[in-house]
Amino acid sequence: MIVTIGAPFCLARFHRKIVARLLTIEAGIVCYSRVYLGVHYPLDVAGGIALGIGIALAGESILRKYAMLHLTRTVASMERILGKGPLDL
């Protein structure tokens, strides 16, 4: 599950497709090796993938909501302090 969080989070948050592809390949290798070595059943791995994608997308939406709120407040505070708009700097 932890390995599969990286690829969807990178794809949803940063839009870096190369990094997301590399993380997807890594997650696939790890998932395959877990089943091949008998450490997990295939259904365990599928559940971990689904849970990892869900956590990544939920975390990204929460981060977007609260980070944008904080950044908006920071820009507004800077404008009040400096008395200028963001393009007037």
PDB file of N, CA, C and O in Angstrom:
ATOM      1  N   MET A   1       0.820  -1.177   0.000  1.00  0.00           N
ATOM      2  CA  MET A   1       0.000   0.000   0.000  1.00  0.00           C
ATOM      3  C   MET A   1       0.871   1.251   0.000  1.00  0.00           C
ATOM      4  O   MET A   1       0.593   2.194  -0.740  1.00  0.00           O
ATOM      5  N   ILE A   2       1.899   1.272   0.802  1.00  0.00           N
ATOM      6  CA  ILE A   2       2.742   2.462   0.898  1.00  0.00           C
ATOM      7  C   ILE A   2       3.439   2.739  -0.432  1.00  0.00           C
ATOM      8  O   ILE A   2       3.599   3.896  -0.821  1.00  0.00           O
ATOM      9  N   VAL A   3       3.847   1.701  -1.116  1.00  0.00           N
ATOM     10  CA  VAL A   3       4.538   1.886  -2.392  1.00  0.00           C
ATOM     11  C   VAL A   3       3.595   2.452  -3.444  1.00  0.00           C
ATOM     12  O   VAL A   3       4.012   3.241  -4.292  1.00  0.00           O
ATOM     13  N   THR A   4       2.329   2.054  -3.396  1.00  0.00           N
ATOM     14  CA  THR A   4       1.393   2.499  -4.421  1.00  0.00           C
ATOM     15  C   THR A   4       0.857   3.905  -4.183  1.00  0.00           C
ATOM     16  O   THR A   4       0.156   4.431  -5.047  1.00  0.00           O
ATOM     17  N   ILE A   5       1.148   4.525  -3.071  1.00  0.00           N
ATOM     18  CA  ILE A   5       0.685   5.889  -2.817  1.00  0.00           C
ATOM     19  C   ILE A   5       1.454   6.892  -3.666  1.00  0.00           C
ATOM     20  O   ILE A   5       0.888   7.907  -4.070  1.00  0.00           O
ATOM     21  N   GLY A   6       2.712   6.639  -3.944  1.00  0.00           N
ATOM     22  CA  GLY A   6       3.565   7.601  -4.638  1.00  0.00           C
ATOM     23  C   GLY A   6       3.134   7.946  -6.046  1.00  0.00           C
ATOM     24  O   GLY A   6       3.104   9.123  -6.404  1.00  0.00           O
ATOM     25  N   ALA A   7       2.801   6.965  -6.847  1.00  0.00           N
ATOM     26  CA  ALA A   7       2.469   7.218  -8.253  1.00  0.00           C
ATOM     27  C   ALA A   7       1.193   8.036  -8.427  1.00  0.00           C
ATOM     28  O   ALA A   7       1.226   9.031  -9.151  1.00  0.00           O
ATOM     29  N   PRO A   8       0.059   7.670  -7.799  1.00  0.00           N
ATOM     30  CA  PRO A   8      -1.128   8.507  -8.011  1.00  0.00           C
ATOM     31  C   PRO A   8      -1.001   9.892  -7.386  1.00  0.00           C
ATOM     32  O   PRO A   8      -1.555  10.860  -7.907  1.00  0.00           O
ATOM     33  N   PHE A   9      -0.269   9.994  -6.263  1.00  0.00           N
ATOM     34  CA  PHE A   9      -0.082  11.308  -5.659  1.00  0.00           C
ATOM     35  C   PHE A   9       0.746  12.203  -6.568  1.00  0.00           C
ATOM     36  O   PHE A   9       0.425  13.377  -6.756  1.00  0.00           O
ATOM     37  N   CYS A  10       1.810  11.647  -7.128  1.00  0.00           N
ATOM     38  CA  CYS A  10       2.652  12.416  -8.057  1.00  0.00           C
ATOM     39  C   CYS A  10       1.859  12.822  -9.287  1.00  0.00           C
ATOM     40  O   CYS A  10       1.989  13.950  -9.765  1.00  0.00           O
ATOM     41  N   LEU A  11       1.058  11.937  -9.792  1.00  0.00           N
ATOM     42  CA  LEU A  11       0.270  12.237 -10.984  1.00  0.00           C
ATOM     43  C   LEU A  11      -0.798  13.289 -10.695  1.00  0.00           C
ATOM     44  O   LEU A  11      -1.027  14.180 -11.513  1.00  0.00           O
ATOM     45  N   ALA A  12      -1.451  13.191  -9.538  1.00  0.00           N
ATOM     46  CA  ALA A  12      -2.528  14.126  -9.210  1.00  0.00           C
ATOM     47  C   ALA A  12      -1.999  15.487  -8.768  1.00  0.00           C
ATOM     48  O   ALA A  12      -2.613  16.511  -9.065  1.00  0.00           O
ATOM     49  N   ARG A  13      -0.883  15.513  -8.071  1.00  0.00           N
ATOM     50  CA  ARG A  13      -0.419  16.772  -7.482  1.00  0.00           C
ATOM     51  C   ARG A  13       0.572  17.506  -8.372  1.00  0.00           C
ATOM     52  O   ARG A  13       0.440  18.714  -8.572  1.00  0.00           O
ATOM     53  N   PHE A  14       1.543  16.816  -8.900  1.00  0.00           N
ATOM     54  CA  PHE A  14       2.636  17.486  -9.594  1.00  0.00           C
ATOM     55  C   PHE A  14       2.568  17.366 -11.110  1.00  0.00           C
ATOM     56  O   PHE A  14       3.260  18.103 -11.812  1.00  0.00           O
ATOM     57  N   HIS A  15       1.775  16.484 -11.615  1.00  0.00           N
ATOM     58  CA  HIS A  15       1.639  16.264 -13.062  1.00  0.00           C
ATOM     59  C   HIS A  15       2.986  15.933 -13.715  1.00  0.00           C
ATOM     60  O   HIS A  15       3.229  16.302 -14.864  1.00  0.00           O
ATOM     61  N   ARG A  16       3.842  15.251 -12.995  1.00  0.00           N
ATOM     62  CA  ARG A  16       5.124  14.808 -13.547  1.00  0.00           C
ATOM     63  C   ARG A  16       4.963  13.367 -13.979  1.00  0.00           C
ATOM     64  O   ARG A  16       5.022  12.443 -13.169  1.00  0.00           O
ATOM     65  N   LYS A  17       4.761  13.198 -15.249  1.00  0.00           N
ATOM     66  CA  LYS A  17       4.431  11.872 -15.754  1.00  0.00           C
ATOM     67  C   LYS A  17       5.616  10.917 -15.722  1.00  0.00           C
ATOM     68  O   LYS A  17       5.426   9.712 -15.559  1.00  0.00           O
ATOM     69  N   ILE A  18       6.812  11.418 -15.872  1.00  0.00           N
ATOM     70  CA  ILE A  18       7.985  10.541 -15.850  1.00  0.00           C
ATOM     71  C   ILE A  18       8.157   9.936 -14.463  1.00  0.00           C
ATOM     72  O   ILE A  18       8.382   8.733 -14.325  1.00  0.00           O
ATOM     73  N   VAL A  19       8.050  10.778 -13.438  1.00  0.00           N
ATOM     74  CA  VAL A  19       8.190  10.293 -12.062  1.00  0.00           C
ATOM     75  C   VAL A  19       7.050   9.331 -11.736  1.00  0.00           C
ATOM     76  O   VAL A  19       7.270   8.300 -11.100  1.00  0.00           O
ATOM     77  N   ALA A  20       5.845   9.662 -12.165  1.00  0.00           N
ATOM     78  CA  ALA A  20       4.692   8.784 -11.906  1.00  0.00           C
ATOM     79  C   ALA A  20       4.879   7.434 -12.595  1.00  0.00           C
ATOM     80  O   ALA A  20       4.542   6.398 -12.022  1.00  0.00           O
ATOM     81  N   ARG A  21       5.407   7.435 -13.806  1.00  0.00           N
ATOM     82  CA  ARG A  21       5.647   6.162 -14.506  1.00  0.00           C
ATOM     83  C   ARG A  21       6.698   5.326 -13.786  1.00  0.00           C
ATOM     84  O   ARG A  21       6.543   4.113 -13.642  1.00  0.00           O
ATOM     85  N   LEU A  22       7.761   5.973 -13.339  1.00  0.00           N
ATOM     86  CA  LEU A  22       8.799   5.240 -12.611  1.00  0.00           C
ATOM     87  C   LEU A  22       8.255   4.664 -11.304  1.00  0.00           C
ATOM     88  O   LEU A  22       8.557   3.525 -10.947  1.00  0.00           O
ATOM     89  N   LEU A  23       7.462   5.448 -10.603  1.00  0.00           N
ATOM     90  CA  LEU A  23       6.883   4.948  -9.359  1.00  0.00           C
ATOM     91  C   LEU A  23       5.865   3.842  -9.616  1.00  0.00           C
ATOM     92  O   LEU A  23       5.724   2.932  -8.800  1.00  0.00           O
ATOM     93  N   THR A  24       5.163   3.910 -10.728  1.00  0.00           N
ATOM     94  CA  THR A  24       4.224   2.850 -11.090  1.00  0.00           C
ATOM     95  C   THR A  24       4.964   1.555 -11.398  1.00  0.00           C
ATOM     96  O   THR A  24       4.536   0.477 -10.985  1.00  0.00           O
ATOM     97  N   ILE A  25       6.064   1.659 -12.116  1.00  0.00           N
ATOM     98  CA  ILE A  25       6.875   0.468 -12.413  1.00  0.00           C
ATOM     99  C   ILE A  25       7.425  -0.125 -11.123  1.00  0.00           C
ATOM    100  O   ILE A  25       7.406  -1.342 -10.938  1.00  0.00           O
ATOM    101  N   GLU A  26       7.914   0.735 -10.229  1.00  0.00           N
ATOM    102  CA  GLU A  26       8.428   0.259  -8.946  1.00  0.00           C
ATOM    103  C   GLU A  26       7.337  -0.444  -8.150  1.00  0.00           C
ATOM    104  O   GLU A  26       7.568  -1.513  -7.585  1.00  0.00           O
ATOM    105  N   ALA A  27       6.148   0.155  -8.104  1.00  0.00           N
ATOM    106  CA  ALA A  27       5.038  -0.455  -7.367  1.00  0.00           C
ATOM    107  C   ALA A  27       4.651  -1.796  -7.974  1.00  0.00           C
ATOM    108  O   ALA A  27       4.354  -2.747  -7.250  1.00  0.00           O
ATOM    109  N   GLY A  28       4.654  -1.873  -9.295  1.00  0.00           N
ATOM    110  CA  GLY A  28       4.339  -3.137  -9.954  1.00  0.00           C
ATOM    111  C   GLY A  28       5.341  -4.231  -9.622  1.00  0.00           C
ATOM    112  O   GLY A  28       4.959  -5.377  -9.387  1.00  0.00           O
ATOM    113  N   ILE A  29       6.618  -3.881  -9.603  1.00  0.00           N
ATOM    114  CA  ILE A  29       7.664  -4.857  -9.262  1.00  0.00           C
ATOM    115  C   ILE A  29       7.515  -5.321  -7.822  1.00  0.00           C
ATOM    116  O   ILE A  29       7.629  -6.513  -7.532  1.00  0.00           O
ATOM    117  N   VAL A  30       7.262  -4.383  -6.923  1.00  0.00           N
ATOM    118  CA  VAL A  30       7.104  -4.741  -5.512  1.00  0.00           C
ATOM    119  C   VAL A  30       5.873  -5.628  -5.322  1.00  0.00           C
ATOM    120  O   VAL A  30       5.931  -6.627  -4.605  1.00  0.00           O
ATOM    121  N   CYS A  31       4.761  -5.265  -5.962  1.00  0.00           N
ATOM    122  CA  CYS A  31       3.542  -6.068  -5.835  1.00  0.00           C
ATOM    123  C   CYS A  31       3.741  -7.468  -6.399  1.00  0.00           C
ATOM    124  O   CYS A  31       3.328  -8.453  -5.787  1.00  0.00           O
ATOM    125  N   TYR A  32       4.368  -7.556  -7.557  1.00  0.00           N
ATOM    126  CA  TYR A  32       4.629  -8.861  -8.156  1.00  0.00           C
ATOM    127  C   TYR A  32       5.535  -9.709  -7.259  1.00  0.00           C
ATOM    128  O   TYR A  32       5.289 -10.900  -7.065  1.00  0.00           O
ATOM    129  N   SER A  33       6.572  -9.091  -6.720  1.00  0.00           N
ATOM    130  CA  SER A  33       7.500  -9.857  -5.887  1.00  0.00           C
ATOM    131  C   SER A  33       6.831 -10.347  -4.612  1.00  0.00           C
ATOM    132  O   SER A  33       7.142 -11.440  -4.138  1.00  0.00           O
ATOM    133  N   ARG A  34       5.923  -9.568  -4.049  1.00  0.00           N
ATOM    134  CA  ARG A  34       5.210  -9.999  -2.839  1.00  0.00           C
ATOM    135  C   ARG A  34       4.361 -11.236  -3.103  1.00  0.00           C
ATOM    136  O   ARG A  34       4.323 -12.159  -2.289  1.00  0.00           O
ATOM    137  N   VAL A  35       3.682 -11.249  -4.242  1.00  0.00           N
ATOM    138  CA  VAL A  35       2.859 -12.412  -4.586  1.00  0.00           C
ATOM    139  C   VAL A  35       3.745 -13.595  -4.965  1.00  0.00           C
ATOM    140  O   VAL A  35       3.474 -14.727  -4.566  1.00  0.00           O
ATOM    141  N   TYR A  36       4.801 -13.335  -5.732  1.00  0.00           N
ATOM    142  CA  TYR A  36       5.692 -14.406  -6.193  1.00  0.00           C
ATOM    143  C   TYR A  36       6.370 -15.109  -5.016  1.00  0.00           C
ATOM    144  O   TYR A  36       6.503 -16.333  -5.013  1.00  0.00           O
ATOM    145  N   LEU A  37       6.795 -14.338  -4.024  1.00  0.00           N
ATOM    146  CA  LEU A  37       7.467 -14.928  -2.872  1.00  0.00           C
ATOM    147  C   LEU A  37       6.503 -15.541  -1.868  1.00  0.00           C
ATOM    148  O   LEU A  37       6.935 -16.194  -0.918  1.00  0.00           O
ATOM    149  N   GLY A  38       5.223 -15.343  -2.061  1.00  0.00           N
ATOM    150  CA  GLY A  38       4.230 -15.928  -1.174  1.00  0.00           C
ATOM    151  C   GLY A  38       4.016 -15.143   0.100  1.00  0.00           C
ATOM    152  O   GLY A  38       3.436 -15.663   1.054  1.00  0.00           O
ATOM    153  N   VAL A  39       4.467 -13.912   0.138  1.00  0.00           N
ATOM    154  CA  VAL A  39       4.288 -13.096   1.332  1.00  0.00           C
ATOM    155  C   VAL A  39       2.846 -12.614   1.437  1.00  0.00           C
ATOM    156  O   VAL A  39       2.314 -12.493   2.541  1.00  0.00           O
ATOM    157  N   HIS A  40       2.207 -12.337   0.300  1.00  0.00           N
ATOM    158  CA  HIS A  40       0.821 -11.874   0.269  1.00  0.00           C
ATOM    159  C   HIS A  40       0.044 -12.635  -0.799  1.00  0.00           C
ATOM    160  O   HIS A  40       0.612 -13.156  -1.759  1.00  0.00           O
ATOM    161  N   TYR A  41      -1.258 -12.682  -0.603  1.00  0.00           N
ATOM    162  CA  TYR A  41      -2.150 -13.214  -1.623  1.00  0.00           C
ATOM    163  C   TYR A  41      -2.430 -12.121  -2.652  1.00  0.00           C
ATOM    164  O   TYR A  41      -2.296 -10.936  -2.345  1.00  0.00           O
ATOM    165  N   PRO A  42      -2.816 -12.504  -3.861  1.00  0.00           N
ATOM    166  CA  PRO A  42      -3.114 -11.480  -4.872  1.00  0.00           C
ATOM    167  C   PRO A  42      -4.215 -10.500  -4.449  1.00  0.00           C
ATOM    168  O   PRO A  42      -4.152  -9.319  -4.788  1.00  0.00           O
ATOM    169  N   LEU A  43      -5.210 -10.978  -3.720  1.00  0.00           N
ATOM    170  CA  LEU A  43      -6.277 -10.100  -3.265  1.00  0.00           C
ATOM    171  C   LEU A  43      -5.765  -9.095  -2.233  1.00  0.00           C
ATOM    172  O   LEU A  43      -6.249  -7.964  -2.185  1.00  0.00           O
ATOM    173  N   ASP A  44      -4.796  -9.489  -1.410  1.00  0.00           N
ATOM    174  CA  ASP A  44      -4.177  -8.553  -0.475  1.00  0.00           C
ATOM    175  C   ASP A  44      -3.489  -7.419  -1.230  1.00  0.00           C
ATOM    176  O   ASP A  44      -3.603  -6.250  -0.861  1.00  0.00           O
ATOM    177  N   VAL A  45      -2.787  -7.780  -2.275  1.00  0.00           N
ATOM    178  CA  VAL A  45      -2.066  -6.783  -3.069  1.00  0.00           C
ATOM    179  C   VAL A  45      -3.055  -5.859  -3.777  1.00  0.00           C
ATOM    180  O   VAL A  45      -2.848  -4.647  -3.815  1.00  0.00           O
ATOM    181  N   ALA A  46      -4.127  -6.421  -4.336  1.00  0.00           N
ATOM    182  CA  ALA A  46      -5.136  -5.596  -5.009  1.00  0.00           C
ATOM    183  C   ALA A  46      -5.801  -4.638  -4.021  1.00  0.00           C
ATOM    184  O   ALA A  46      -6.051  -3.479  -4.354  1.00  0.00           O
ATOM    185  N   GLY A  47      -6.084  -5.109  -2.821  1.00  0.00           N
ATOM    186  CA  GLY A  47      -6.656  -4.238  -1.791  1.00  0.00           C
ATOM    187  C   GLY A  47      -5.694  -3.137  -1.384  1.00  0.00           C
ATOM    188  O   GLY A  47      -6.112  -2.002  -1.156  1.00  0.00           O
ATOM    189  N   GLY A  48      -4.402  -3.462  -1.290  1.00  0.00           N
ATOM    190  CA  GLY A  48      -3.393  -2.452  -0.965  1.00  0.00           C
ATOM    191  C   GLY A  48      -3.272  -1.394  -2.043  1.00  0.00           C
ATOM    192  O   GLY A  48      -3.081  -0.213  -1.752  1.00  0.00           O
ATOM    193  N   ILE A  49      -3.385  -1.828  -3.297  1.00  0.00           N
ATOM    194  CA  ILE A  49      -3.333  -0.874  -4.411  1.00  0.00           C
ATOM    195  C   ILE A  49      -4.541   0.060  -4.363  1.00  0.00           C
ATOM    196  O   ILE A  49      -4.396   1.273  -4.510  1.00  0.00           O
ATOM    197  N   ALA A  50      -5.723  -0.499  -4.158  1.00  0.00           N
ATOM    198  CA  ALA A  50      -6.933   0.327  -4.096  1.00  0.00           C
ATOM    199  C   ALA A  50      -6.891   1.292  -2.918  1.00  0.00           C
ATOM    200  O   ALA A  50      -7.249   2.462  -3.055  1.00  0.00           O
ATOM    201  N   LEU A  51      -6.459   0.806  -1.776  1.00  0.00           N
ATOM    202  CA  LEU A  51      -6.360   1.659  -0.592  1.00  0.00           C
ATOM    203  C   LEU A  51      -5.296   2.737  -0.769  1.00  0.00           C
ATOM    204  O   LEU A  51      -5.491   3.878  -0.352  1.00  0.00           O
ATOM    205  N   GLY A  52      -4.177   2.380  -1.383  1.00  0.00           N
ATOM    206  CA  GLY A  52      -3.116   3.354  -1.637  1.00  0.00           C
ATOM    207  C   GLY A  52      -3.560   4.465  -2.572  1.00  0.00           C
ATOM    208  O   GLY A  52      -3.247   5.633  -2.343  1.00  0.00           O
ATOM    209  N   ILE A  53      -4.287   4.110  -3.622  1.00  0.00           N
ATOM    210  CA  ILE A  53      -4.793   5.126  -4.549  1.00  0.00           C
ATOM    211  C   ILE A  53      -5.807   6.018  -3.847  1.00  0.00           C
ATOM    212  O   ILE A  53      -5.802   7.234  -4.038  1.00  0.00           O
ATOM    213  N   GLY A  54      -6.672   5.425  -3.039  1.00  0.00           N
ATOM    214  CA  GLY A  54      -7.655   6.215  -2.300  1.00  0.00           C
ATOM    215  C   GLY A  54      -7.014   7.181  -1.329  1.00  0.00           C
ATOM    216  O   GLY A  54      -7.430   8.336  -1.237  1.00  0.00           O
ATOM    217  N   ILE A  55      -6.005   6.726  -0.600  1.00  0.00           N
ATOM    218  CA  ILE A  55      -5.303   7.593   0.345  1.00  0.00           C
ATOM    219  C   ILE A  55      -4.575   8.711  -0.384  1.00  0.00           C
ATOM    220  O   ILE A  55      -4.590   9.856   0.066  1.00  0.00           O
ATOM    221  N   ALA A  56      -3.945   8.393  -1.494  1.00  0.00           N
ATOM    222  CA  ALA A  56      -3.212   9.410  -2.258  1.00  0.00           C
ATOM    223  C   ALA A  56      -4.141  10.495  -2.784  1.00  0.00           C
ATOM    224  O   ALA A  56      -3.826  11.681  -2.689  1.00  0.00           O
ATOM    225  N   LEU A  57      -5.277  10.100  -3.335  1.00  0.00           N
ATOM    226  CA  LEU A  57      -6.211  11.088  -3.885  1.00  0.00           C
ATOM    227  C   LEU A  57      -6.886  11.900  -2.789  1.00  0.00           C
ATOM    228  O   LEU A  57      -7.111  13.098  -2.961  1.00  0.00           O
ATOM    229  N   ALA A  58      -7.214  11.266  -1.661  1.00  0.00           N
ATOM    230  CA  ALA A  58      -7.793  12.009  -0.543  1.00  0.00           C
ATOM    231  C   ALA A  58      -6.774  12.985   0.040  1.00  0.00           C
ATOM    232  O   ALA A  58      -7.109  14.127   0.353  1.00  0.00           O
ATOM    233  N   GLY A  59      -5.544  12.535   0.183  1.00  0.00           N
ATOM    234  CA  GLY A  59      -4.493  13.423   0.692  1.00  0.00           C
ATOM    235  C   GLY A  59      -4.225  14.591  -0.224  1.00  0.00           C
ATOM    236  O   GLY A  59      -3.968  15.702   0.239  1.00  0.00           O
ATOM    237  N   GLU A  60      -4.280  14.353  -1.513  1.00  0.00           N
ATOM    238  CA  GLU A  60      -4.055  15.430  -2.472  1.00  0.00           C
ATOM    239  C   GLU A  60      -5.168  16.458  -2.414  1.00  0.00           C
ATOM    240  O   GLU A  60      -4.909  17.659  -2.479  1.00  0.00           O
ATOM    241  N   SER A  61      -6.401  15.998  -2.294  1.00  0.00           N
ATOM    242  CA  SER A  61      -7.510  16.963  -2.239  1.00  0.00           C
ATOM    243  C   SER A  61      -7.493  17.756  -0.941  1.00  0.00           C
ATOM    244  O   SER A  61      -7.798  18.949  -0.950  1.00  0.00           O
ATOM    245  N   ILE A  62      -7.145  17.125   0.173  1.00  0.00           N
ATOM    246  CA  ILE A  62      -7.027  17.841   1.439  1.00  0.00           C
ATOM    247  C   ILE A  62      -5.878  18.836   1.380  1.00  0.00           C
ATOM    248  O   ILE A  62      -6.007  19.968   1.844  1.00  0.00           O
ATOM    249  N   LEU A  63      -4.767  18.419   0.816  1.00  0.00           N
ATOM    250  CA  LEU A  63      -3.620  19.315   0.688  1.00  0.00           C
ATOM    251  C   LEU A  63      -3.960  20.505  -0.192  1.00  0.00           C
ATOM    252  O   LEU A  63      -3.598  21.636   0.131  1.00  0.00           O
ATOM    253  N   ARG A  64      -4.640  20.269  -1.284  1.00  0.00           N
ATOM    254  CA  ARG A  64      -5.029  21.360  -2.186  1.00  0.00           C
ATOM    255  C   ARG A  64      -5.959  22.339  -1.479  1.00  0.00           C
ATOM    256  O   ARG A  64      -5.802  23.553  -1.607  1.00  0.00           O
ATOM    257  N   LYS A  65      -6.923  21.813  -0.736  1.00  0.00           N
ATOM    258  CA  LYS A  65      -7.889  22.676  -0.062  1.00  0.00           C
ATOM    259  C   LYS A  65      -7.215  23.557   0.986  1.00  0.00           C
ATOM    260  O   LYS A  65      -7.419  24.771   0.992  1.00  0.00           O
ATOM    261  N   TYR A  66      -6.417  22.965   1.870  1.00  0.00           N
ATOM    262  CA  TYR A  66      -5.841  23.732   2.962  1.00  0.00           C
ATOM    263  C   TYR A  66      -4.597  24.510   2.558  1.00  0.00           C
ATOM    264  O   TYR A  66      -4.340  25.581   3.108  1.00  0.00           O
ATOM    265  N   ALA A  67      -3.830  24.003   1.623  1.00  0.00           N
ATOM    266  CA  ALA A  67      -2.645  24.739   1.172  1.00  0.00           C
ATOM    267  C   ALA A  67      -3.054  25.976   0.391  1.00  0.00           C
ATOM    268  O   ALA A  67      -2.447  27.034   0.551  1.00  0.00           O
ATOM    269  N   MET A  68      -4.065  25.862  -0.446  1.00  0.00           N
ATOM    270  CA  MET A  68      -4.534  27.025  -1.202  1.00  0.00           C
ATOM    271  C   MET A  68      -5.124  28.074  -0.268  1.00  0.00           C
ATOM    272  O   MET A  68      -4.948  29.269  -0.502  1.00  0.00           O
ATOM    273  N   LEU A  69      -5.819  27.654   0.781  1.00  0.00           N
ATOM    274  CA  LEU A  69      -6.361  28.591   1.754  1.00  0.00           C
ATOM    275  C   LEU A  69      -5.234  29.351   2.444  1.00  0.00           C
ATOM    276  O   LEU A  69      -5.313  30.566   2.627  1.00  0.00           O
ATOM    277  N   HIS A  70      -4.188  28.627   2.824  1.00  0.00           N
ATOM    278  CA  HIS A  70      -3.047  29.261   3.491  1.00  0.00           C
ATOM    279  C   HIS A  70      -2.312  30.207   2.543  1.00  0.00           C
ATOM    280  O   HIS A  70      -1.945  31.313   2.940  1.00  0.00           O
ATOM    281  N   LEU A  71      -2.097  29.794   1.319  1.00  0.00           N
ATOM    282  CA  LEU A  71      -1.397  30.647   0.364  1.00  0.00           C
ATOM    283  C   LEU A  71      -2.201  31.893   0.022  1.00  0.00           C
ATOM    284  O   LEU A  71      -1.631  32.970  -0.153  1.00  0.00           O
ATOM    285  N   THR A  72      -3.510  31.758  -0.073  1.00  0.00           N
ATOM    286  CA  THR A  72      -4.357  32.916  -0.352  1.00  0.00           C
ATOM    287  C   THR A  72      -4.274  33.923   0.784  1.00  0.00           C
ATOM    288  O   THR A  72      -4.198  35.128   0.544  1.00  0.00           O
ATOM    289  N   ARG A  73      -4.288  33.438   2.011  1.00  0.00           N
ATOM    290  CA  ARG A  73      -4.161  34.337   3.164  1.00  0.00           C
ATOM    291  C   ARG A  73      -2.791  35.001   3.197  1.00  0.00           C
ATOM    292  O   ARG A  73      -2.685  36.177   3.545  1.00  0.00           O
ATOM    293  N   THR A  74      -1.752  34.273   2.843  1.00  0.00           N
ATOM    294  CA  THR A  74      -0.405  34.824   2.853  1.00  0.00           C
ATOM    295  C   THR A  74      -0.265  35.939   1.819  1.00  0.00           C
ATOM    296  O   THR A  74       0.326  36.978   2.115  1.00  0.00           O
ATOM    297  N   VAL A  75      -0.788  35.747   0.635  1.00  0.00           N
ATOM    298  CA  VAL A  75      -0.719  36.769  -0.414  1.00  0.00           C
ATOM    299  C   VAL A  75      -1.520  38.000   0.001  1.00  0.00           C
ATOM    300  O   VAL A  75      -1.074  39.128  -0.209  1.00  0.00           O
ATOM    301  N   ALA A  76      -2.697  37.793   0.587  1.00  0.00           N
ATOM    302  CA  ALA A  76      -3.509  38.925   1.030  1.00  0.00           C
ATOM    303  C   ALA A  76      -2.793  39.708   2.125  1.00  0.00           C
ATOM    304  O   ALA A  76      -2.853  40.937   2.146  1.00  0.00           O
ATOM    305  N   SER A  77      -2.122  39.013   3.028  1.00  0.00           N
ATOM    306  CA  SER A  77      -1.367  39.695   4.085  1.00  0.00           C
ATOM    307  C   SER A  77      -0.209  40.488   3.507  1.00  0.00           C
ATOM    308  O   SER A  77       0.059  41.604   3.952  1.00  0.00           O
ATOM    309  N   MET A  78       0.476  39.933   2.528  1.00  0.00           N
ATOM    310  CA  MET A  78       1.585  40.655   1.896  1.00  0.00           C
ATOM    311  C   MET A  78       1.089  41.906   1.194  1.00  0.00           C
ATOM    312  O   MET A  78       1.743  42.947   1.240  1.00  0.00           O
ATOM    313  N   GLU A  79      -0.060  41.811   0.548  1.00  0.00           N
ATOM    314  CA  GLU A  79      -0.612  42.979  -0.142  1.00  0.00           C
ATOM    315  C   GLU A  79      -0.983  44.075   0.849  1.00  0.00           C
ATOM    316  O   GLU A  79      -0.785  45.258   0.573  1.00  0.00           O
ATOM    317  N   ARG A  80      -1.526  43.680   2.015  1.00  0.00           N
ATOM    318  CA  ARG A  80      -1.869  44.685   3.020  1.00  0.00           C
ATOM    319  C   ARG A  80      -0.627  45.344   3.601  1.00  0.00           C
ATOM    320  O   ARG A  80      -0.610  46.554   3.827  1.00  0.00           O
ATOM    321  N   ILE A  81       0.400  44.559   3.839  1.00  0.00           N
ATOM    322  CA  ILE A  81       1.636  45.093   4.432  1.00  0.00           C
ATOM    323  C   ILE A  81       2.339  46.010   3.441  1.00  0.00           C
ATOM    324  O   ILE A  81       2.741  47.120   3.789  1.00  0.00           O
ATOM    325  N   LEU A  82       2.486  45.545   2.212  1.00  0.00           N
ATOM    326  CA  LEU A  82       3.221  46.327   1.218  1.00  0.00           C
ATOM    327  C   LEU A  82       2.369  47.405   0.571  1.00  0.00           C
ATOM    328  O   LEU A  82       2.902  48.367   0.018  1.00  0.00           O
ATOM    329  N   GLY A  83       1.068  47.257   0.635  1.00  0.00           N
ATOM    330  CA  GLY A  83       0.190  48.233   0.006  1.00  0.00           C
ATOM    331  C   GLY A  83       0.202  48.143  -1.503  1.00  0.00           C
ATOM    332  O   GLY A  83      -0.171  49.096  -2.188  1.00  0.00           O
ATOM    333  N   LYS A  84       0.620  47.021  -2.022  1.00  0.00           N
ATOM    334  CA  LYS A  84       0.718  46.839  -3.473  1.00  0.00           C
ATOM    335  C   LYS A  84       0.047  45.538  -3.868  1.00  0.00           C
ATOM    336  O   LYS A  84      -0.150  44.649  -3.039  1.00  0.00           O
ATOM    337  N   GLY A  85      -0.297  45.437  -5.124  1.00  0.00           N
ATOM    338  CA  GLY A  85      -0.811  44.187  -5.668  1.00  0.00           C
ATOM    339  C   GLY A  85       0.345  43.279  -6.028  1.00  0.00           C
ATOM    340  O   GLY A  85       1.494  43.721  -6.040  1.00  0.00           O
ATOM    341  N   PRO A  86       0.069  42.023  -6.322  1.00  0.00           N
ATOM    342  CA  PRO A  86       1.149  41.081  -6.635  1.00  0.00           C
ATOM    343  C   PRO A  86       1.910  41.432  -7.908  1.00  0.00           C
ATOM    344  O   PRO A  86       3.059  41.020  -8.069  1.00  0.00           O
ATOM    345  N   LEU A  87       1.297  42.178  -8.807  1.00  0.00           N
ATOM    346  CA  LEU A  87       1.993  42.536 -10.042  1.00  0.00           C
ATOM    347  C   LEU A  87       2.749  43.859  -9.928  1.00  0.00           C
ATOM    348  O   LEU A  87       3.527  44.208 -10.816  1.00  0.00           O
ATOM    349  N   ASP A  88       2.527  44.583  -8.855  1.00  0.00           N
ATOM    350  CA  ASP A  88       3.165  45.881  -8.680  1.00  0.00           C
ATOM    351  C   ASP A  88       4.536  45.784  -8.011  1.00  0.00           C
ATOM    352  O   ASP A  88       5.225  46.796  -7.887  1.00  0.00           O
ATOM    353  N   LEU A  89       4.936  44.620  -7.589  1.00  0.00           N
ATOM    354  CA  LEU A  89       6.225  44.475  -6.909  1.00  0.00           C
ATOM    355  C   LEU A  89       7.322  44.771  -7.874  1.00  0.00           C
ATOM    356  O   LEU A  89       8.497  44.709  -7.511  1.00  0.00           O
TER     357      LEU A  89
END
